[in-house]
């Protein structure tokens, strides 16, 4: 897979961990480290992974499956790192 490919990965929020300010902030800081465009989809909505307000707006609660997608340079690395981060949120 080339570094500029579009990549989509599913990750589930841990039970009891909603995507509120603290976990969303941690996620945004991690996403901002990558040069590619990253989005998160949940509950029929899509958000820029580099925006805390957009992520909170997804209304994702603990146990919600998130679809992480990235395109551009570093897309594979971004979704791998971010999906691992989602599993570790507390």
Steps between C-alpha positions, in 0.01 A plus 500: 500500500645837406538772764233712328226233492160550661476280808195410711512317834235427764567555870261466792497742792551312828181442702434790734722742304300758303676726251480805727756781540791314659514193272412710195781742585748216531382361166525840326855557626601160362323558166662843461843335497425349158506701176213306341129581517330288766127462562294308754147373433246379756123512546447603137723807537852580380754727672844645438727305736700815566202688652394436860161661445424289194600180682282582800218574255504135389327411826705181529453319831691207646482195276430705184679377191696775328608497139840666467602602151807679373636608166830646399853462624522284812141375477582140591708603799233745614211252508716231661614738775157656555313167508743376767447825692121457493529156657715647782282802585387511861 
